[in-house]
Each structure stands twice: as C-alpha cells, then as structure tokens.
Amino acid sequence: RSREGVAFGGPQVYGDQRGNNDQGLPGNLYRYQFQTGHRLFASLEAGQKQAALSERTPIQTQIELRGKEGPFDGVAVNTLSDNSRAIVAELISDILSNYHPDDVAHARECLAANGGIDSLSLSYYKEGEVGGSGEYQIFRLEGPAAVFYFRGYPHVHAFINIAMNGDEPLSVGEVVGVNPAALAGSQVKR
C-alpha cells in the first residue's frame, strides 16, 4: 500500500493473449473471470442489461478514480438482485485472487471504506461482443475509489485501481510547483 492508501501501491494491469479474437477466450489463463462476467450479465433483468450496455469502450488505461461525484456509467450494483450482487462479489474476488493476500486485504478495506460493492456501477461494452454472440468480453465495475476494468477482446488486458480516497488521487511525490494554466508549444520548453 502506498502512503496515500492506494491498494497495490498504485494501479495494476495483467493479461494473457491466449484465445486472441476468439469468442469465450479459449485457453486463456483468466477465462474464468470472463465466464463470471458473462454469468453476471445473464443474471441481469432486461432493463438492467440495457442500462449496463454501452456502445464504445473507454480507453483501456482510463482507470483514474473519479471520487464521490463520479459520474459512473452503467447500472448501479445496489439496484441489482441479491443473486446478481453475489456474482459481483465473486467477480471482484476472482480479479483480486491474482494478488498477495495482504494486498487483497488492504484493497478490500479501501472498497469497504467507500461503500463496498453497493457503491459500484456495472458496464458492458458492445465493442467487446464477439461474432454477435451476446457475450460481452469487455466489462467494468467502477465506484468512487475503485475501477475494475476487464477487457477480454481481442484478448485479456485487465486494469485495476483501488484507493482509500478517490477524491485524492495518487501522487508521485511532493508538489514542486503549480501551473495556473495548461502549457503548450514553446511554453513547455521554457
């Protein structure tokens, strides 16, 4: 954990290229996570599926924390059935299972301090549908201080960012100066 309380010392990424471009990611090390995400989508009511589904995916590295104000796309997890919420908890456990238990404990503390799974929103992306299958291989859980972004198309790249306080982003050191405006061109050289 970082001094700012960020889990894993900062954002994380993992992936596997097996199953590249193939529906269901055959042979992929993280296929079980995709399968859990698919079961979650299948468990949603029709209106929730529609609310969760978006046309375009965010940039894969766009995992900055948005704090309490959001906004968060998709369907709010706290509106889902108990069964769907249990699958959300399973999906988060699946994703966190990649990390050391001490780091996972801190990540869970961060998540709990920000409202737990009920503070998250769930999104699926049409760009991640392979071959008109209705199985979306790109999904995202996001809340005030957590982002779980699973991109299973064309292969797995998963991104995680969890903190104790999403309103105070991770720093890389002490402030050495403040720019009153964006710099461009010759101003950058100066």
N, C-alpha and C positions, 0 to 999 in steps of 0.2 A: 504494500500500500504506500502511496506517496504521502508527503506531508500534508497535501490538500485533502486527503481522504479518498483519493481515486483508487478504485479497485485495480489490481494487477499492475499498479504503478503507472497506468495510462491505458489508452485504447489498445485493443488487441485484434489480430487477424489470424485466421487459419484457413486452410483449404486443401483440396485434393482434385486433380484433374481427371481421375478415372471416371468413366461414364460420360465424358465430354459430349455435349449436344444430344445425348440420348435420354428419352423420357424415363424418369424414375432413377436416374443416376446409377445404373448397374455397376457393381464392383467398387463404388465409391466408399471410402472409409467412413464418411459422415452420412451415408444414405439413410440411416435410422432417424437422423434429425429431419431430413426431408419427409420421411414417412410420417413422423409425428406431426409435422406441419400440415401435411395433407389430411391426416385424420382430424386435425383441428378445424380446417376449412370445411370438411364434410360434416362436422358436428354443428355448424352454424345454421341458424334459421335463414330462410330465403332473403329476407330484408337485411339481415346482418351480413350475408355474403355480398350483397350488392353494396352495402356501406363500406365493407372492407376492401373491395376490389378497385384498384386504380389503374389508369392507362399506362402511365410511364413511371419507371423506377427512378428513385433518387440516385445520384452519382454514388458509386459503391463506397467511396471514402467519406461520404457525407454523414458522419456519425457524431457531429458536435451535439452537446447537450443543450436543450432548449429551455430548461428551467421550468418553473411553475406555470408560466404563461403560455408555454407551447409555441405554436399550435401543433397538434398531433393529428395526423391523418388516420382515416380508417374508422373502425368501430371500437368503442370503449370496452375494455375487458370486463369492467364492473357491470355491464349490461348483458353479459353472456350467461348461459345456463351454467349450473353447477358442473355438469359434465364437461362443457367447453372450458370452463375455468380450470378444471383439474388437468385438462390436456395442456393448457397454457403453462401450468406449473411443471408438468412433465417435460415440456419443450425447453423451458428455462433450465431445468435440471440436466437435460441432455446436453445442452450447449455448455453449461458450466462444468460438466463432467470432464472436459478437456484439461482442466487446471488443477493445481495442487489444492488439497482440502483447506489449508489455512487461507489461501487466496479466495477460495469459494466462500468461506465463512464470512470474510470481510465484504465480498460482493453482495451476499445475502443481507448483511447488516445495512449496507447502503440502500439496497432495494426496499427493505422494510422501513427504513427511516423516511422514505419518500412515498409511502402509501402502498408498498407491496405490489403484487400483480394487478390489484384493482386500480392502480394509478396509470396503467399502461393502455395503449391503444394498439390495435392489430390491423395490419395492412397486408394485402396480397397484390401482386402486380401482373397485369396481362402480358407484359413483355416476357414473363417467365413461364408462360404456358407453352408446352412443347407439343407440336403437332395437333392442336385442337383437342387435347386430351381432357381439359377441365381440371388438370392438376397443375397448380401454380408452384413453380420451383423457386420463386423469389417471394420472401415474406419478411415482415419487420414488426417487432414489438418495440414500442417507444413510449417513454414517460418523461417526467421532469428531470430525472437524473440517471436514465438508463436507455441504451439503444442496443437491441439485439437484431442484427441485420443479416439474414441468411440469403445468399444469392446462389441458388443451385442451378443456374443456367448461365452460360453453357456448361459450367462445372462449379464446384463449391468454392466460394470465397465467402467467409463469414466474418463479420465485423462486430466487435463488442466495445461498448464504452459505458462504464458504470461509475458513479461517484456518490459521495455523501451529500453533496450540494450542487445541483445542476445549475444554480444561478451564479456560481463562482467557478468559472472554467479553470481547468488545469493550467498552471503556469510552468514556464521552463526556467524560472529564476526570478531575480529581483527586477523591479521596474527601473530602467535606466533613463527613461525619458518618455514624454508623451507628445504625440503628433496631434496638433489641433485639426488637421485635415489630411486626406489621402495624398501621398506623394506619387508623382509620375514623371517620366522623362528625365530632364536634367536635374530636377529636384532630388531624385533618388541618388544621383551621383554626388551631389553636394552633401 
